[in-house]
Amino acid sequence: MISKRETFNLPNTITLMRIGVVPFLFLLLSEPGPFWSMMIAGLFVLASITDLLDGFVARRYNLITTLGKFLDPLADKLIVNTAMILMIPLGRIDAWIVAIIIMRDLIVDGIRSISSSEGIYIQASVLGKQKTLAQIIAVTALIIHHPFWGLDPHRVGTLILYVAFFLTIYSGMDYFIKFYRGIGKK
């Protein structure tokens, strides 16, 4: 039996706090002016950095839990996908890109779930991590949106979003190939 202490440790608490950022995205993206866009971007970056922190603490102090393995990728997807969805009506991101990214995430989660039920563990790939990093950079720039210091964050964010989109498709295919090979060996 898993104790509460093992489940609600520091890394899992950090992850839950990251999930707690999601309602603030709803509130703050309803006021998309330059000041609030910068505030939201800062909050988004802070939440993204805590993703590195919770993983580091979990590995460093051997605090890896089943709940943490579930919550960590869920938190990433909730924050990034919520921000992308909320920027659709603001005209900062195209709905079709968001739809494909979310569909890929659901398919990969399904593949990983089926694999683990069959005793096949498909680890998060480097491509998947690169995809997440590109999404975070793109979403941050798209949240900022308004030009400052001669920069056009919207244009930069859109360009990086297309890189993230490519990595999304490529890493999704990589997971599918790993799944197919793993099931074929069984």
Short mmCIF file of the C-alpha atoms (twelve columns), coordinates in Angstrom:
data_MODEL
# 
_entry.id   MODEL 
# 
loop_
_atom_site.group_PDB 
_atom_site.id 
_atom_site.type_symbol 
_atom_site.label_atom_id 
_atom_site.label_alt_id 
_atom_site.label_comp_id 
_atom_site.label_asym_id 
_atom_site.label_seq_id 
_atom_site.Cartn_x 
_atom_site.Cartn_y 
_atom_site.Cartn_z 
_atom_site.pdbx_PDB_model_num 
ATOM 1   C CA . MET A 1   0.000   0.000   0.000   1 
ATOM 2   C CA . ILE A 2   1.291   3.467   -0.924  1 
ATOM 3   C CA . SER A 3   1.293   6.008   1.903   1 
ATOM 4   C CA . LYS A 4   0.139   9.607   1.603   1 
ATOM 5   C CA . ARG A 5   3.698   10.711  2.304   1 
ATOM 6   C CA . GLU A 6   4.977   8.771   -0.707  1 
ATOM 7   C CA . THR A 7   2.221   10.115  -2.935  1 
ATOM 8   C CA . PHE A 8   2.115   13.760  -1.885  1 
ATOM 9   C CA . ASN A 9   5.830   14.415  -1.905  1 
ATOM 10  C CA . LEU A 10  7.591   17.592  -3.062  1 
ATOM 11  C CA . PRO A 11  7.775   16.735  -6.796  1 
ATOM 12  C CA . ASN A 12  4.076   15.798  -6.936  1 
ATOM 13  C CA . THR A 13  3.146   18.945  -5.017  1 
ATOM 14  C CA . ILE A 14  5.112   21.053  -7.526  1 
ATOM 15  C CA . THR A 15  3.300   19.278  -10.375 1 
ATOM 16  C CA . LEU A 16  -0.099  19.916  -8.756  1 
ATOM 17  C CA . MET A 17  0.824   23.596  -8.382  1 
ATOM 18  C CA . ARG A 18  1.677   23.636  -12.101 1 
ATOM 19  C CA . ILE A 19  -1.797  22.275  -12.862 1 
ATOM 20  C CA . GLY A 20  -3.165  25.043  -10.624 1 
ATOM 21  C CA . VAL A 21  -1.865  27.604  -13.138 1 
ATOM 22  C CA . VAL A 22  -4.490  26.530  -15.700 1 
ATOM 23  C CA . PRO A 23  -7.416  28.543  -14.234 1 
ATOM 24  C CA . PHE A 24  -5.210  31.657  -14.184 1 
ATOM 25  C CA . LEU A 25  -4.613  31.237  -17.913 1 
ATOM 26  C CA . PHE A 26  -8.387  31.475  -18.413 1 
ATOM 27  C CA . LEU A 27  -8.603  34.623  -16.325 1 
ATOM 28  C CA . LEU A 28  -5.566  36.377  -17.688 1 
ATOM 29  C CA . LEU A 29  -6.068  35.539  -21.362 1 
ATOM 30  C CA . SER A 30  -9.469  37.222  -21.165 1 
ATOM 31  C CA . GLU A 31  -7.520  40.522  -20.920 1 
ATOM 32  C CA . PRO A 32  -5.046  40.088  -23.792 1 
ATOM 33  C CA . GLY A 33  -3.472  43.575  -23.741 1 
ATOM 34  C CA . PRO A 34  0.323   44.052  -23.741 1 
ATOM 35  C CA . PHE A 35  0.736   44.209  -19.938 1 
ATOM 36  C CA . TRP A 36  -1.355  41.133  -19.167 1 
ATOM 37  C CA . SER A 37  0.132   39.233  -22.086 1 
ATOM 38  C CA . MET A 38  3.593   39.712  -20.538 1 
ATOM 39  C CA . MET A 39  2.276   38.678  -17.100 1 
ATOM 40  C CA . ILE A 40  0.676   35.533  -18.521 1 
ATOM 41  C CA . ALA A 41  3.847   34.704  -20.446 1 
ATOM 42  C CA . GLY A 42  5.857   35.037  -17.234 1 
ATOM 43  C CA . LEU A 43  3.438   32.743  -15.384 1 
ATOM 44  C CA . PHE A 44  3.540   30.272  -18.276 1 
ATOM 45  C CA . VAL A 45  7.367   30.252  -18.303 1 
ATOM 46  C CA . LEU A 46  7.452   29.824  -14.515 1 
ATOM 47  C CA . ALA A 47  5.068   26.861  -14.751 1 
ATOM 48  C CA . SER A 48  7.201   25.380  -17.538 1 
ATOM 49  C CA . ILE A 49  10.391  25.727  -15.492 1 
ATOM 50  C CA . THR A 50  8.770   23.930  -12.559 1 
ATOM 51  C CA . ASP A 51  8.424   20.948  -14.912 1 
ATOM 52  C CA . LEU A 52  12.215  20.677  -14.892 1 
ATOM 53  C CA . LEU A 53  12.306  21.224  -11.146 1 
ATOM 54  C CA . ASP A 54  9.841   18.497  -10.179 1 
ATOM 55  C CA . GLY A 55  11.582  15.954  -12.402 1 
ATOM 56  C CA . PHE A 56  14.999  16.865  -11.024 1 
ATOM 57  C CA . VAL A 57  13.833  16.614  -7.400  1 
ATOM 58  C CA . ALA A 58  12.037  13.310  -8.047  1 
ATOM 59  C CA . ARG A 59  15.110  11.703  -9.622  1 
ATOM 60  C CA . ARG A 60  17.669  13.266  -7.283  1 
ATOM 61  C CA . TYR A 61  15.919  12.212  -4.082  1 
ATOM 62  C CA . ASN A 62  14.358  9.011   -5.422  1 
ATOM 63  C CA . LEU A 63  10.827  10.362  -5.009  1 
ATOM 64  C CA . ILE A 64  9.433   8.941   -8.248  1 
ATOM 65  C CA . THR A 65  5.853   7.754   -7.777  1 
ATOM 66  C CA . THR A 66  3.159   6.262   -9.979  1 
ATOM 67  C CA . LEU A 67  1.073   9.377   -9.357  1 
ATOM 68  C CA . GLY A 68  3.992   11.563  -10.454 1 
ATOM 69  C CA . LYS A 69  4.464   9.536   -13.639 1 
ATOM 70  C CA . PHE A 70  0.796   10.187  -14.414 1 
ATOM 71  C CA . LEU A 71  0.552   13.835  -13.297 1 
ATOM 72  C CA . ASP A 72  3.754   15.204  -14.850 1 
ATOM 73  C CA . PRO A 73  2.886   14.659  -18.536 1 
ATOM 74  C CA . LEU A 74  -0.752  15.532  -17.786 1 
ATOM 75  C CA . ALA A 75  0.327   18.879  -16.321 1 
ATOM 76  C CA . ASP A 76  2.470   19.620  -19.388 1 
ATOM 77  C CA . LYS A 77  -0.398  18.896  -21.756 1 
ATOM 78  C CA . LEU A 78  -2.967  20.791  -19.669 1 
ATOM 79  C CA . ILE A 79  -0.906  23.960  -19.543 1 
ATOM 80  C CA . VAL A 80  0.313   23.985  -23.152 1 
ATOM 81  C CA . ASN A 81  -2.952  22.808  -24.715 1 
ATOM 82  C CA . THR A 82  -5.104  25.131  -22.582 1 
ATOM 83  C CA . ALA A 83  -2.969  28.117  -23.560 1 
ATOM 84  C CA . MET A 84  -3.171  27.144  -27.241 1 
ATOM 85  C CA . ILE A 85  -6.948  26.643  -27.116 1 
ATOM 86  C CA . LEU A 86  -7.455  29.994  -25.370 1 
ATOM 87  C CA . MET A 87  -5.418  31.793  -28.034 1 
ATOM 88  C CA . ILE A 88  -7.618  30.519  -30.900 1 
ATOM 89  C CA . PRO A 89  -10.419 33.092  -30.387 1 
ATOM 90  C CA . LEU A 90  -7.782  35.807  -29.930 1 
ATOM 91  C CA . GLY A 91  -6.506  35.034  -33.441 1 
ATOM 92  C CA . ARG A 92  -3.032  34.186  -32.171 1 
ATOM 93  C CA . ILE A 93  -3.037  30.551  -33.286 1 
ATOM 94  C CA . ASP A 94  -4.876  28.518  -35.921 1 
ATOM 95  C CA . ALA A 95  -7.408  25.985  -34.640 1 
ATOM 96  C CA . TRP A 96  -6.275  23.244  -37.043 1 
ATOM 97  C CA . ILE A 97  -2.753  23.214  -35.573 1 
ATOM 98  C CA . VAL A 98  -4.120  22.967  -32.033 1 
ATOM 99  C CA . ALA A 99  -6.513  20.180  -33.053 1 
ATOM 100 C CA . ILE A 100 -3.752  18.078  -34.637 1 
ATOM 101 C CA . ILE A 101 -1.399  18.606  -31.682 1 
ATOM 102 C CA . ILE A 102 -4.099  17.549  -29.210 1 
ATOM 103 C CA . MET A 103 -5.095  14.542  -31.346 1 
ATOM 104 C CA . ARG A 104 -1.452  13.441  -31.462 1 
ATOM 105 C CA . ASP A 105 -1.185  13.758  -27.682 1 
ATOM 106 C CA . LEU A 106 -4.316  11.651  -27.188 1 
ATOM 107 C CA . ILE A 107 -3.103  8.990   -29.640 1 
ATOM 108 C CA . VAL A 108 0.352   8.807   -28.036 1 
ATOM 109 C CA . ASP A 109 -1.188  8.592   -24.555 1 
ATOM 110 C CA . GLY A 110 -3.422  5.775   -25.807 1 
ATOM 111 C CA . ILE A 111 -0.476  3.953   -27.374 1 
ATOM 112 C CA . ARG A 112 1.559   4.257   -24.179 1 
ATOM 113 C CA . SER A 113 -1.396  3.082   -22.087 1 
ATOM 114 C CA . ILE A 114 -2.038  0.036   -24.272 1 
ATOM 115 C CA . SER A 115 1.681   -0.754  -24.323 1 
ATOM 116 C CA . SER A 116 2.008   -0.631  -20.556 1 
ATOM 117 C CA . SER A 117 -1.043  -2.881  -20.145 1 
ATOM 118 C CA . GLU A 118 0.761   -5.368  -22.400 1 
ATOM 119 C CA . GLY A 119 3.969   -5.109  -20.343 1 
ATOM 120 C CA . ILE A 120 5.741   -2.929  -22.899 1 
ATOM 121 C CA . TYR A 121 7.106   0.359   -21.573 1 
ATOM 122 C CA . ILE A 122 7.637   3.113   -24.142 1 
ATOM 123 C CA . GLN A 123 9.702   5.868   -22.546 1 
ATOM 124 C CA . ALA A 124 9.315   9.504   -23.422 1 
ATOM 125 C CA . SER A 125 11.553  10.087  -26.418 1 
ATOM 126 C CA . VAL A 126 14.035  12.868  -27.051 1 
ATOM 127 C CA . LEU A 127 11.806  13.908  -29.969 1 
ATOM 128 C CA . GLY A 128 8.859   14.210  -27.587 1 
ATOM 129 C CA . LYS A 129 10.901  16.378  -25.237 1 
ATOM 130 C CA . GLN A 130 12.053  18.555  -28.156 1 
ATOM 131 C CA . LYS A 131 8.420   18.875  -29.243 1 
ATOM 132 C CA . THR A 132 7.404   20.016  -25.767 1 
ATOM 133 C CA . LEU A 133 10.248  22.549  -25.584 1 
ATOM 134 C CA . ALA A 134 9.369   23.970  -29.019 1 
ATOM 135 C CA . GLN A 135 5.705   24.188  -27.995 1 
ATOM 136 C CA . ILE A 136 6.594   26.021  -24.778 1 
ATOM 137 C CA . ILE A 137 8.780   28.556  -26.615 1 
ATOM 138 C CA . ALA A 138 6.147   29.048  -29.336 1 
ATOM 139 C CA . VAL A 139 3.268   29.408  -26.891 1 
ATOM 140 C CA . THR A 140 5.247   31.867  -24.757 1 
ATOM 141 C CA . ALA A 141 5.950   34.062  -27.785 1 
ATOM 142 C CA . LEU A 142 2.327   33.809  -28.945 1 
ATOM 143 C CA . ILE A 143 1.070   34.753  -25.481 1 
ATOM 144 C CA . ILE A 144 3.332   37.841  -25.502 1 
ATOM 145 C CA . HIS A 145 2.050   38.612  -29.028 1 
ATOM 146 C CA . HIS A 146 2.469   42.402  -28.841 1 
ATOM 147 C CA . PRO A 147 5.630   43.923  -30.360 1 
ATOM 148 C CA . PHE A 148 8.228   45.274  -27.955 1 
ATOM 149 C CA . TRP A 149 11.852  46.437  -28.289 1 
ATOM 150 C CA . GLY A 150 11.530  46.087  -32.069 1 
ATOM 151 C CA . LEU A 151 10.676  42.376  -31.836 1 
ATOM 152 C CA . ASP A 152 7.585   40.693  -33.237 1 
ATOM 153 C CA . PRO A 153 6.878   37.824  -30.821 1 
ATOM 154 C CA . HIS A 154 3.822   36.731  -32.789 1 
ATOM 155 C CA . ARG A 155 5.856   36.113  -35.939 1 
ATOM 156 C CA . VAL A 156 8.605   34.316  -33.976 1 
ATOM 157 C CA . GLY A 157 6.025   32.250  -32.089 1 
ATOM 158 C CA . THR A 158 4.258   31.256  -35.291 1 
ATOM 159 C CA . LEU A 159 7.540   30.145  -36.885 1 
ATOM 160 C CA . ILE A 160 8.522   28.086  -33.828 1 
ATOM 161 C CA . LEU A 161 4.996   26.669  -33.659 1 
ATOM 162 C CA . TYR A 162 5.481   25.217  -37.155 1 
ATOM 163 C CA . VAL A 163 8.730   23.622  -35.947 1 
ATOM 164 C CA . ALA A 164 6.807   22.242  -32.949 1 
ATOM 165 C CA . PHE A 165 4.093   21.003  -35.320 1 
ATOM 166 C CA . PHE A 166 6.666   19.102  -37.388 1 
ATOM 167 C CA . LEU A 167 8.189   17.612  -34.217 1 
ATOM 168 C CA . THR A 168 4.681   16.727  -33.020 1 
ATOM 169 C CA . ILE A 169 3.978   14.691  -36.146 1 
ATOM 170 C CA . TYR A 170 7.458   13.154  -36.287 1 
ATOM 171 C CA . SER A 171 7.546   12.170  -32.620 1 
ATOM 172 C CA . GLY A 172 3.996   10.778  -32.879 1 
ATOM 173 C CA . MET A 173 5.119   8.526   -35.726 1 
ATOM 174 C CA . ASP A 174 8.151   7.498   -33.650 1 
ATOM 175 C CA . TYR A 175 5.899   6.418   -30.756 1 
ATOM 176 C CA . PHE A 176 3.665   4.506   -33.164 1 
ATOM 177 C CA . ILE A 177 6.663   2.662   -34.658 1 
ATOM 178 C CA . LYS A 178 7.958   1.776   -31.177 1 
ATOM 179 C CA . PHE A 179 4.484   0.545   -30.243 1 
ATOM 180 C CA . TYR A 180 4.160   -1.534  -33.415 1 
ATOM 181 C CA . ARG A 181 7.600   -3.099  -32.933 1 
ATOM 182 C CA . GLY A 182 6.926   -3.802  -29.240 1 
ATOM 183 C CA . ILE A 183 3.567   -5.464  -29.941 1 
ATOM 184 C CA . GLY A 184 5.117   -7.414  -32.841 1 
ATOM 185 C CA . LYS A 185 7.735   -8.911  -30.526 1 
ATOM 186 C CA . LYS A 186 5.115   -10.123 -28.070 1 
# 
